[in-house]
Amino acid sequence: MISIKPILIALIAAIICGSIIGALIVLKLDLPEIRQLDHMRPPSITGLYSRNDQLLDEWYIEKRESLSFSEIPEILIQAVLTTEDRSFYSHNGVCIRGVIRAVIKDIIAGKYVEGASTITQQLAKTLFLTNEKKISRKIKEAILAFQLERRYTKKEILTRYLNQVYFGSGAYGIKSAAKIYFGKNLDELTISECALIAGLPKAPSWYSPFVNLKKATQRKNIVLKQMFDRDILTTNEYKDAHDEPIVLQKRINLPINLFFLDTVRSSLENKFGAEYIY
């Protein structure tokens, strides 16, 4: 006599597998083409300077200045990877161990408390998705992350991430963050300043030193401790960076005629088009 139970189990397993595959296909069809990234031009800044190279005004939608991988200091890269994605160079877009850890924390807390997103996933979300906290969005994010890892090198992904991510207080991209917070080029940043900037993407509006200097300092010190624990910093480097006071850029409003600035901007928009100004 043929047993019905194994047949039913096999049938149910086939239905479940088919449903999962079907859902993944539907989600994939709803995803943007990764190839779009090759032609994507992020919003940039147009600066108006006087004859003696004094900055008069800046026009932008997002205050962003792009750079190449070679322009990013190694210590800043290490600070970002330490706090955002320690297994960046070993995973294929998604860190399975991180996902399991996040699921356990979410179950214990009884709510969504940790996203377990790698840098590649964060880039995928920033470029192509929304911030909604849904399972479907996380699945799309993972699929896009795998596709990004297949198409681009680790250097390219990290560079795009650092040029794209929001660092709070109107700073999009790591170069703009250094300028806005410290008035410096990247190669002029101290270890302490690198750690502060690296700690911002976790909650940029909350940890911005312009908004809450105490929270920004606490976050900076957490990043420094993580770097020290991973032997990126020596004892002296850690102590000096921990004790270094945060000196922020002072914003100076120049007494320039606003009508003049608006006239120049309108003239440039009419001549070249708004897409070349912002």
C-alpha positions, 0 to 999 in steps of 0.5 A: 500500500502506497503511503499518502504522507510522503506524497503530501509532504513533497507536494507541500514542499513543492508548493512552498518552494514554488511560492518562494521562487515566484515571489522572488521573480515578481520582486526581481521584475519590480527592481530597477536595472543596476546598469542605470548606475553607470549613467547616474549623475548625482546632484552636485554643487555649483560655486560662485567665486569672486575675482580673488577666489572668495566663495560668494554663494553655492547652489545645490539640491543636495550639498555633495562633492564626489571624489575618487577612491584614491582621495579617501584617507585609509584611516577614514576608510577603516573608521567607516568599515569598523562601524558600518560593515566589518566584513565588507571585503569578505561578503557578497553583498549580504552578511548572513551572520549579521542577518541572523544576529539582527533577527535574534535581537528583533525577536528579543526586543519584540520589534524592529531594532536592527537592520543588519544592512551591509554597506552594499545593501545601504547603497542599494537602498539609498540609490533605488529604494525607500526607507520603509521597514517591510520584509519585501523591501529588505528582500529587494535590498538583498537582491540588489546588493548581490547584483551590485557585488557582481557588477562592481568592485569593492572599491567602486561600491565603497566609493559610491557609498561614501559619495552618496550617503547622508552625514547630516546637516545637509552634507551628502557624501564624505567630502561635503561632511568634512567641509561642512563640519570642519572646513577641511579637506579629507587629507587634513582630518585628524583621527578624531574627526574621521571617527566622528564623521564615520559614526554619522550615517547610523543616525545622521540627524541625531548624531550631527555635532551641530545638533547634539555635540554631546551625542556626537562625541559619545558616538565618536568615542564608540567608533574610536574604541572599536578601532582600538579593539581591532588594532587599527589604532595604537594606545597613544593614538586612541588616547589622543583622539579620544581626548581631542576636543571637537572644533567645528567649522564656523559658518560665516554669512557674507554680506553679498547682495542677494539680488545680485546672486539671484540674477547670476543664478537665473542667468546661468540656468537660462544659458546652461539649464538647471540640470547643469547647475544643481 
